[in-house]
């Protein structure tokens, strides 16, 4: 997580977009952005970083859990079963024995239907959105300008999730 502070119009957003590899290709950039010595064209920055906008855009009528479920389903998580099977075959051929915990997690998240639930439950816990002061945050609507919902900090964590 990175916190970047600076006065208005000082280039904070542009800098963070550069770090996330999301700059408009037509922009002329001086210097290089590297991660551990690797240039942006040597790896996929979208797998290691994300740019979270200042504006949280959600469907205000959905609960926190429904919002994360909606997001997970639209990221194409349903194809994992085939990937896990292919990975199993290749590991077997190469004589690789997978770590038990990782193998169990991959198989559990590859089951259609259960995968979203497991990943969402994990994400809710990681972001501290499962329970907060005896209130089950995951069951509260996200809210918007017209409807009360979770706090601003919680909404930002929903966006991150």
Secondary structure, DSSP 8 states (H G I E B T S, - for coil): -------TTSSHHHHHHHHTT-S-TTS---S--EETTEEGGGS-GGGT-----SS----TTSBHHHHHHHHHHTTTGGGHHHHHHHHHHHHHHHT----HHHHHHHHHHHSTTHHHHHHHHHHHHHTT-S-BTTB-GGGSB--BTTB--S-HHHHHHHHH-
